[in-house]
């Protein structure tokens, strides 16, 4: 198992203990960040934008 998958497995284990195992989409996002394809800051911006509810104007 390579370093990235081992790290994701450790994160998933910790999250599962708390009752929040990672989804495949979560794992894909982590892979992007860990490998440097996307910065953590950029990923946070994407997630905030995705989950922000804007009132109708």
Secondary structure, 3 states (H helix, E strand, C coil): CCHHHHHHHHHHHHHHHCCCCCCHHHHHHHHHHHCCCCCHHHHHHHHHHHHCCCCCC
